[in-house]
């Protein structure tokens, strides 16, 4: 068999159905959350009215948003897998039953575990920096005489202290995952991370009244 013919042969079967079962499993979990878990475990709904009569997010607001995002990503993965399967079946020959119908997925090795470990360290570091940024900013402004707060708790309702931790932590987390995906970090990537973090601050702190960005809810 020549090199050209080897290149045209489909890849051997190596767990190509993982994407299919993963997407179906996530969709099933989302359905379970929306039909059984959330209705029985969360007190208020997606939206509710506060004491002043304004419509504000309820206790189910963020869980439903999270599950909705998971369902959207799982649906995209499922559609991508089904489309790939259809194209492979049309292009394959009589030996197609021995070929992969999806992205080749091998055994879990040291590289996979190292990737998971890096993701855990990156996420944990970003969350720690998110918690430390606000107090550090209060200490710095007190040190130079710009403010006279007794601590971060006293400044946690004042701009920019109450959004500083989330903004810095979210930016670092986004930059970290961009670098993990692309194996490099460009100035444009940093700009995208800054804009994304700023948009989340504007959405959840500027447009929604009763939402506290982390880590302020733990004070």
KADA-V729375 format. One record per backbone hydrogen bond with DSSP energy under -1.0 kcal/mol. CO is the residue of the C=O (numbers start at 1). NH is the residue of the N-H. Records with the same first field share a line. If there is no record, write none. Layout:
BEGIN
CO: NH, NH
END
This chain:
BEGIN
2: 6
3: 7
4: 8
11: 100
14: 105
15: 18
17: 21
18: 22
19: 23
20: 24
21: 25
22: 26
23: 27
24: 28
25: 29
26: 30
27: 31
28: 32
29: 33
30: 34
31: 35
32: 36, 37
33: 38
36: 40
37: 41
38: 42
45: 60
46: 58
48: 56
50: 53
54: 50
56: 48
58: 61
60: 64
61: 65
62: 66
63: 67
64: 68
65: 69
66: 70
67: 71
68: 72
69: 73
70: 74
71: 75
72: 76
73: 77
74: 78
75: 79
76: 80
77: 81
78: 82
79: 83
80: 84
81: 85
82: 86
83: 87
84: 88
85: 89
86: 90
87: 91
88: 92
93: 96
95: 98
96: 99
109: 113
110: 114
111: 115
112: 116
113: 117
114: 118
115: 119
116: 120
117: 121
118: 122
119: 123
120: 124
121: 125
122: 126
123: 127
124: 128
125: 129
126: 130
127: 131
128: 132
129: 133
132: 136
133: 137
134: 138
135: 139
136: 140
137: 141
138: 142
139: 143
140: 144
141: 146, 147
155: 158
158: 162
160: 164
163: 167
164: 168
165: 169
166: 170
167: 171
168: 172
169: 173
170: 174
171: 175
172: 176
173: 177
174: 178
175: 179
176: 180
177: 181
178: 182
179: 183
186: 190
187: 191
188: 192
189: 193
190: 194
191: 195
192: 196
193: 197
194: 198
195: 199
196: 200
197: 201
198: 202
199: 203
200: 204
201: 205
213: 216
215: 218
216: 219
END
